């Protein structure tokens, strides 16, 4: 089972005119397109299959496709192949490489 977890900061979201709940709702909509629904707020689980791979891949676009994601996210991590990975660190690593 693969897992992706998001934790949004409500104060940062409010400063931008959002709420943490609205941020979670946006992520919910993204994952629901792939048939993956939260098991708890901000936590998504899917089997090790192509659909989950596609959903988690689509989530990697959130920082580039939104103006609020990086400004409101506190924690973004994934659990694959028995290990937790820091998705934010990976995003910033590749952003630095590409700039």
DSSP file (Angstrom, degrees, kcal/mol; ACC not computed):
  #  RESIDUE AA STRUCTURE BP1 BP2  ACC     N-H-->O    O-->H-N    N-H-->O    O-->H-N    TCO  KAPPA ALPHA  PHI   PSI    X-CA   Y-CA   Z-CA
    1    1 A X              0   0    0      0, 0.0     2,-0.3     0, 0.0    81,-0.3   0.000 360.0 360.0 360.0 132.2    0.0    0.0    0.0
    2    2 A X  E     -A   46   0A   0     44,-3.3    44,-2.4    78,-0.1     2,-0.4  -0.783 360.0-167.0-101.6 148.3    1.3    3.4   -0.9
    3    3 A X  E     -AB  45  79A   0     76,-2.0    76,-3.6    -2,-0.3     2,-0.4  -0.991  12.4-168.6-138.4 142.7    0.4    6.5    1.1
    4    4 A X  E     -AB  44  78A   0     40,-2.4    40,-2.7    -2,-0.4     2,-0.4  -0.998  12.3-164.4-129.8 137.2    0.7   10.3    0.6
    5    5 A X  E     -AB  43  77A   0     72,-3.2    72,-2.2    -2,-0.4     2,-0.4  -0.970   6.5-172.0-128.3 136.6    0.2   12.7    3.4
    6    6 A X  E     - B   0  76A   0     36,-2.4     2,-0.4    -2,-0.4    70,-0.2  -0.980   3.0-172.7-125.2 136.4   -0.4   16.5    3.3
    7    7 A X  E     - B   0  75A   0     68,-2.6    67,-3.9    -2,-0.4    68,-1.6  -0.970  12.1-163.5-129.4 117.3   -0.5   18.9    6.3
    8    8 A X  E     - B   0  73A   0     -2,-0.4     2,-0.7    65,-0.3    65,-0.2  -0.738  19.5-125.4-101.4 149.1   -1.6   22.4    5.6
    9    9 A X     >  -     0   0    0     63,-3.3     4,-2.2    -2,-0.3     5,-0.2  -0.835  14.7-158.4 -94.0 115.5   -1.1   25.5    7.9
   10   10 A X  H  > S+     0   0    0     -2,-0.7     4,-2.8     1,-0.2     5,-0.2   0.875  90.2  52.9 -64.8 -38.8   -4.4   27.1    8.5
   11   11 A X  H  > S+     0   0    0      2,-0.2     4,-1.8     1,-0.2    -1,-0.2   0.918 111.5  45.8 -64.1 -42.9   -2.9   30.5    9.4
   12   12 A X  H  > S+     0   0    0      2,-0.2     4,-0.7     1,-0.2    -1,-0.2   0.893 113.1  50.9 -65.5 -39.2   -0.8   30.7    6.3
   13   13 A X  H ><>S+     0   0    0     -4,-2.2     5,-2.9    59,-0.2     3,-1.1   0.927 109.0  50.5 -64.0 -44.9   -3.9   29.6    4.2
   14   14 A X  H ><5S+     0   0    0     -4,-2.8     3,-1.6     1,-0.3    -1,-0.2   0.865 102.3  60.8 -62.5 -36.0   -6.0   32.3    5.8
   15   15 A X  H 3<5S+     0   0    0     -4,-1.8    -1,-0.3     1,-0.3    -2,-0.2   0.760 108.7  44.8 -62.1 -22.9   -3.4   35.0    5.0
   16   16 A X  T <<5S-     0   0    0     -3,-1.1    -1,-0.3    -4,-0.7    -2,-0.2   0.359 127.3 -98.2-100.6   2.8   -3.9   34.1    1.4
   17   17 A X  T < 5S+     0   0    0     -3,-1.6    -3,-0.2     1,-0.3     2,-0.2   0.656  93.1  96.9  89.5  16.3   -7.7   34.0    1.5
   18   18 A X      < -     0   0    0     -5,-2.9    -1,-0.3    -6,-0.1     2,-0.3  -0.578  62.7-133.0-118.8-177.2   -8.0   30.2    1.9
   19   19 A X     >  -     0   0    0     -2,-0.2     4,-1.7    -3,-0.1     5,-0.1  -0.920  29.3-112.1-130.3 162.8   -8.5   27.8    4.8
   20   20 A X  H  > S+     0   0    0     -2,-0.3     4,-2.6     1,-0.2     5,-0.2   0.893 119.8  57.5 -59.9 -37.2   -6.6   24.6    5.4
   21   21 A X  H  > S+     0   0    0      1,-0.2     4,-2.6     2,-0.2    -1,-0.2   0.905 103.9  50.6 -61.2 -41.6   -9.9   22.8    4.7
   22   22 A X  H  > S+     0   0    0      2,-0.2     4,-1.8     1,-0.2    -1,-0.2   0.853 109.6  51.7 -66.7 -31.8  -10.2   24.4    1.2
   23   23 A X  H  X S+     0   0    0     -4,-1.7     4,-1.9     2,-0.2    -2,-0.2   0.935 110.9  47.0 -66.6 -46.1   -6.6   23.2    0.6
   24   24 A X  H  X S+     0   0    0     -4,-2.6     4,-2.9     1,-0.2    -2,-0.2   0.898 109.1  55.6 -60.7 -39.8   -7.5   19.7    1.6
   25   25 A X  H  X S+     0   0    0     -4,-2.6     4,-2.3     1,-0.2    -1,-0.2   0.895 105.6  51.4 -60.4 -39.8  -10.6   19.9   -0.6
   26   26 A X  H  X S+     0   0    0     -4,-1.8     4,-1.9     2,-0.2    -1,-0.2   0.909 112.2  45.7 -63.8 -41.6   -8.5   20.8   -3.6
   27   27 A X  H  X S+     0   0    0     -4,-1.9     4,-2.5     2,-0.2     5,-0.3   0.892 109.6  55.8 -68.6 -38.7   -6.2   17.8   -3.0
   28   28 A X  H  X S+     0   0    0     -4,-2.9     4,-2.6     1,-0.2    -2,-0.2   0.926 107.5  49.2 -56.4 -45.5   -9.3   15.6   -2.4
   29   29 A X  H  X S+     0   0    0     -4,-2.3     4,-1.2     2,-0.2    -1,-0.2   0.903 109.8  51.7 -63.1 -40.9  -10.6   16.6   -5.9
   30   30 A X  H  < S+     0   0    0     -4,-1.9     3,-0.5     1,-0.2     4,-0.3   0.952 115.2  40.4 -60.0 -50.3   -7.3   15.8   -7.5
   31   31 A X  H ><>S+     0   0    0     -4,-2.5     5,-2.1     1,-0.2     3,-1.8   0.849 106.7  62.9 -70.1 -33.6   -7.1   12.3   -6.0
   32   32 A X  H ><5S+     0   0    0     -4,-2.6     3,-1.7     1,-0.3    -1,-0.2   0.811  91.8  66.5 -64.1 -27.1  -10.7   11.5   -6.5
   33   33 A X  T 3<5S+     0   0    0     -4,-1.2    -1,-0.3    -3,-0.5    -2,-0.2   0.757 106.6  42.8 -60.8 -22.1  -10.2   11.9  -10.3
   34   34 A X  T < 5S-     0   0    0     -3,-1.8    -1,-0.3    -4,-0.3    -2,-0.2   0.260 123.8-105.3-106.2   8.5   -8.0    8.7   -9.9
   35   35 A X  T < 5S+     0   0    0     -3,-1.7     2,-0.5     1,-0.3    -3,-0.2   0.729  80.0 129.1  76.3  21.2  -10.5    7.0   -7.6
   36   36 A X      < -     0   0    0     -5,-2.1     2,-0.3    -8,-0.1    -1,-0.3  -0.949  35.1-173.8-114.4 128.2   -8.4    7.6   -4.5
   37   37 A X        -     0   0    0     -2,-0.5     8,-0.7     8,-0.3    -9,-0.0  -0.855  32.8 -90.1-121.8 153.5  -10.1    9.1   -1.4
   38   38 A X  E     -C   44   0A   0     -2,-0.3     6,-0.3     6,-0.2     3,-0.1  -0.326  19.4-160.6 -65.7 141.1   -8.7   10.3    1.9
   39   39 A X  E    S-     0   0A   0      4,-2.6     2,-0.3     1,-0.4    -1,-0.2   0.688  85.7 -10.8 -87.9 -23.8   -8.5    7.7    4.7
   40   40 A X  E >  S-C   43   0A   0      3,-1.0     3,-2.5    -3,-0.0    -1,-0.4  -0.916 112.1 -47.7-158.4 173.4   -8.3   10.7    7.1
   41   41 A X  T 3  S-     0   0    0     -2,-0.3     3,-0.1     1,-0.3   -35,-0.1  -0.262 127.2  -5.3 -56.2 118.5   -7.8   14.4    6.5
   42   42 A X  T 3  S+     0   0    0      1,-0.2   -36,-2.4   -37,-0.1     2,-0.5   0.482 107.3 112.5  80.6   4.0   -4.8   14.8    4.2
   43   43 A X  E <   -AC   5  40A   0     -3,-2.5    -4,-2.6   -38,-0.2    -3,-1.0  -0.947  41.1-178.0-116.7 125.7   -3.9   11.1    4.0
   44   44 A X  E     -AC   4  38A   0    -40,-2.7   -40,-2.4    -2,-0.5     2,-0.4  -0.974   2.4-171.7-125.1 133.1   -4.4    9.1    0.8
   45   45 A X  E     +A    3   0A   0     -8,-0.7     2,-0.3    -2,-0.4    -8,-0.3  -0.963   9.6 164.3-126.4 143.1   -3.8    5.4    0.3
   46   46 A X  E     -A    2   0A   0    -44,-2.4   -44,-3.3    -2,-0.4   -10,-0.1  -0.989  38.5 -96.3-151.3 156.5   -3.7    3.3   -2.8
   47   47 A X        -     0   0    0     -2,-0.3     2,-2.2   -46,-0.2     5,-0.3  -0.217  51.5 -91.4 -67.4 164.5   -2.5   -0.1   -3.9
   48   48 A X  S    S+     0   0    0      4,-0.1     2,-0.3     3,-0.1    -1,-0.1  -0.536  87.8 113.7 -77.5  78.8    0.8   -0.4   -5.6
   49   49 A X  S  > S-     0   0    0     -2,-2.2     4,-2.2     1,-0.0     5,-0.2  -0.842  83.0 -90.6-142.1 178.4   -0.7   -0.1   -9.1
   50   50 A X  H  > S+     0   0    0     -2,-0.3     4,-2.7     1,-0.2     5,-0.2   0.855 119.8  57.0 -63.1 -37.4   -0.7    2.2  -12.1
   51   51 A X  H  > S+     0   0    0      2,-0.2     4,-2.3     1,-0.2    -1,-0.2   0.927 109.5  44.3 -62.0 -45.9   -3.7    4.2  -10.9
   52   52 A X  H  > S+     0   0    0     -5,-0.3     4,-2.9     2,-0.2     5,-0.3   0.915 112.2  53.4 -64.7 -42.5   -2.0    5.1   -7.6
   53   53 A X  H  X S+     0   0    0     -4,-2.2     4,-2.1     1,-0.2    -2,-0.2   0.918 110.2  47.7 -57.5 -44.2    1.2    5.9   -9.5
   54   54 A X  H  X S+     0   0    0     -4,-2.7     4,-2.3     2,-0.2    -2,-0.2   0.902 112.6  48.7 -64.6 -41.7   -0.7    8.3  -11.7
   55   55 A X  H  X S+     0   0    0     -4,-2.3     4,-1.8     2,-0.2    -2,-0.2   0.930 113.3  45.7 -65.0 -46.0   -2.5   10.0   -8.8
   56   56 A X  H  X S+     0   0    0     -4,-2.9     4,-1.0     1,-0.2    -1,-0.2   0.860 112.3  52.6 -67.2 -33.8    0.8   10.5   -6.9
   57   57 A X  H  < S+     0   0    0     -4,-2.1     3,-0.5    -5,-0.3     4,-0.4   0.897 106.8  52.2 -65.4 -40.8    2.4   11.8  -10.1
   58   58 A X  H >< S+     0   0    0     -4,-2.3     3,-1.5     1,-0.2     4,-0.3   0.869 103.7  58.3 -62.9 -36.0   -0.4   14.3  -10.5
   59   59 A X  H >< S+     0   0    0     -4,-1.8     3,-1.6     1,-0.3     4,-0.4   0.807  92.9  67.4 -63.7 -29.1    0.2   15.5   -7.0
   60   60 A X  T 3< S+     0   0    0     -4,-1.0     3,-0.3    -3,-0.5    -1,-0.3   0.697  95.1  58.7 -65.0 -16.6    3.8   16.3   -7.9
   61   61 A X  T X> S+     0   0    0     -3,-1.5     4,-2.4    -4,-0.4     3,-0.8   0.604  79.0  91.9 -86.0 -13.1    2.4   19.0  -10.2
   62   62 A X  H <> S+     0   0    0     -3,-1.6     4,-1.3    -4,-0.3     7,-0.3   0.879  82.3  52.6 -52.8 -45.2    0.5   20.8   -7.3
   63   63 A X  H 34 S+     0   0    0     -4,-0.4    -1,-0.3    -3,-0.3     7,-0.2   0.857 117.8  38.0 -61.6 -31.9    3.4   23.2   -6.5
   64   64 A X  H <4 S+     0   0    0     -3,-0.8    -1,-0.2    -4,-0.3    -2,-0.2   0.742 117.0  50.0 -88.3 -24.9    3.6   24.3  -10.2
   65   65 A X  H  < S+     0   0    0     -4,-2.4     2,-0.3     2,-0.0    -2,-0.2   0.530 109.7  50.3 -94.0  -6.9   -0.1   24.3  -10.9
   66   66 A X     <  -     0   0    0     -4,-1.3     4,-0.2    -5,-0.2     0, 0.0  -0.906  60.6-149.0-129.7 157.3   -1.2   26.4   -7.9
   67   67 A X  S    S+     0   0    0     -2,-0.3     4,-0.1     2,-0.1    -1,-0.1   0.524  98.4  45.9 -97.5  -7.2   -0.2   29.7   -6.4
   68   68 A X  S  > S+     0   0    0      2,-0.1     4,-1.0     3,-0.1     3,-0.3   0.666  86.6  83.9-107.2 -21.7   -1.1   28.6   -2.8
   69   69 A X  H >> S+     0   0    0     -7,-0.3     4,-1.9     1,-0.3     3,-1.2   0.928  96.4  37.9 -57.8 -57.6    0.3   25.1   -2.4
   70   70 A X  H 34 S+     0   0    0      1,-0.3    -1,-0.3    -4,-0.2    -2,-0.1   0.747 115.3  56.4 -68.0 -21.9    3.9   25.9   -1.4
   71   71 A X  H 34 S+     0   0    0     -3,-0.3    -1,-0.3     1,-0.1    -2,-0.2   0.619 118.4  30.6 -82.9 -13.1    2.8   28.9    0.7
   72   72 A X  H << S+     0   0    0     -3,-1.2   -63,-3.3    -4,-1.0     2,-0.2   0.578  91.4 103.5-120.4 -15.9    0.4   26.8    2.8
   73   73 A X  E  <  +B    8   0A   0     -4,-1.9   -65,-0.3   -65,-0.2     3,-0.1  -0.513  33.2 173.7 -78.2 136.1    1.9   23.3    3.1
   74   74 A X  E    S+     0   0A   0    -67,-3.9     2,-0.4     1,-0.4   -66,-0.2   0.781  73.2  12.2-100.8 -47.3    3.6   22.3    6.3
   75   75 A X  E     +B    7   0A   0    -68,-1.6   -68,-2.6     2,-0.0    -1,-0.4  -0.998  57.5 171.5-137.1 135.6    4.3   18.6    5.6
   76   76 A X  E     +B    6   0A   0     -2,-0.4    11,-1.4   -70,-0.2    12,-1.2  -0.903  22.0 149.7-144.1 112.7    4.1   16.7    2.4
   77   77 A X  E     -BD   5  86A   0    -72,-2.2   -72,-3.2    -2,-0.3     2,-0.3  -0.948  29.1-146.4-143.9 161.8    5.4   13.2    2.4
   78   78 A X  E     -BD   4  85A   0      7,-2.2     7,-3.2    -2,-0.3     2,-0.6  -0.949   7.1-147.0-130.7 151.8    4.9    9.8    0.7
   79   79 A X  E     +BD   3  84A   0    -76,-3.6   -76,-2.0    -2,-0.3     2,-0.4  -0.948  34.5 152.8-120.1 108.1    5.2    6.2    1.9
   80   80 A X  E >   + D   0  83A   0      3,-2.1     3,-1.5    -2,-0.6   -78,-0.1  -0.996  62.1   3.3-138.6 141.6    6.4    3.9   -0.8
   81   81 A X  T 3  S-     0   0    0     -2,-0.4    -1,-0.1     1,-0.3     3,-0.1   0.847 130.9 -54.2  53.2  38.7    8.3    0.6   -0.7
   82   82 A X  T 3  S+     0   0    0    -81,-0.3     2,-0.3     1,-0.2    -1,-0.3   0.569 117.6  94.9  80.7   9.9    8.3    0.7    3.1
   83   83 A X  E <   -D   80   0A   0     -3,-1.5    -3,-2.1     2,-0.0     2,-0.4  -0.984  68.2-126.3-137.4 146.5    9.9    4.1    3.5
   84   84 A X  E     -D   79   0A   0     -2,-0.3     2,-0.4    -5,-0.2    -5,-0.2  -0.718  27.8-165.7 -85.0 138.0    8.7    7.7    4.1
   85   85 A X  E     -D   78   0A   0     -7,-3.2    -7,-2.2    -2,-0.4     2,-1.0  -0.957  22.6-123.9-124.7 146.4   10.0   10.3    1.7
   86   86 A X  E  >  -D   77   0A   0     -2,-0.4     4,-1.9    -9,-0.2    -9,-0.2  -0.775  22.0-172.9 -91.1 101.7    9.9   14.0    2.0
   87   87 A X  H  > S+     0   0    0    -11,-1.4     4,-2.6    -2,-1.0   -10,-0.2   0.832  83.7  55.9 -66.4 -33.4    8.1   15.3   -1.1
   88   88 A X  H  > S+     0   0    0    -12,-1.2     4,-2.7     2,-0.2     5,-0.2   0.936 107.1  48.8 -63.8 -45.4    8.8   18.9   -0.3
   89   89 A X  H  > S+     0   0    0    -13,-0.2     4,-2.2     1,-0.2    -2,-0.2   0.907 112.3  49.0 -61.0 -41.2   12.6   18.3   -0.2
   90   90 A X  H  X S+     0   0    0     -4,-1.9     4,-2.4     2,-0.2     5,-0.3   0.924 110.4  51.2 -63.9 -44.3   12.3   16.4   -3.5
   91   91 A X  H  X S+     0   0    0     -4,-2.6     4,-2.3     1,-0.2    -2,-0.2   0.946 112.8  44.5 -58.4 -49.2   10.4   19.3   -5.1
   92   92 A X  H  X S+     0   0    0     -4,-2.7     4,-2.1     1,-0.2    -1,-0.2   0.844 110.3  56.2 -67.1 -33.0   12.9   21.9   -3.9
   93   93 A X  H  X S+     0   0    0     -4,-2.2     4,-1.9    -5,-0.2    -1,-0.2   0.951 112.8  40.2 -61.3 -49.6   15.8   19.7   -5.0
   94   94 A X  H  X S+     0   0    0     -4,-2.4     4,-2.0     1,-0.2    -2,-0.2   0.829 111.8  56.9 -71.8 -31.1   14.5   19.5   -8.6
   95   95 A X  H  X S+     0   0    0     -4,-2.3     4,-0.6    -5,-0.3    -1,-0.2   0.913 108.6  47.4 -62.8 -41.4   13.5   23.1   -8.6
   96   96 A X  H >< S+     0   0    0     -4,-2.1     3,-0.7     1,-0.2    -2,-0.2   0.897 111.1  51.1 -66.1 -40.9   17.1   24.0   -7.8
   97   97 A X  H 3< S+     0   0    0     -4,-1.9    -1,-0.2     1,-0.2    -2,-0.2   0.872 112.1  47.2 -63.4 -36.1   18.4   21.7  -10.5
   98   98 A X  H 3<        0   0    0     -4,-2.0    -1,-0.2     1,-0.2    -2,-0.2   0.498 360.0 360.0 -87.8  -3.7   16.1   23.2  -13.1
   99   99 A X    <<        0   0    0     -3,-0.7    -1,-0.2    -4,-0.6    -2,-0.2   0.466 360.0 360.0-101.6 360.0   16.8   26.9  -12.3
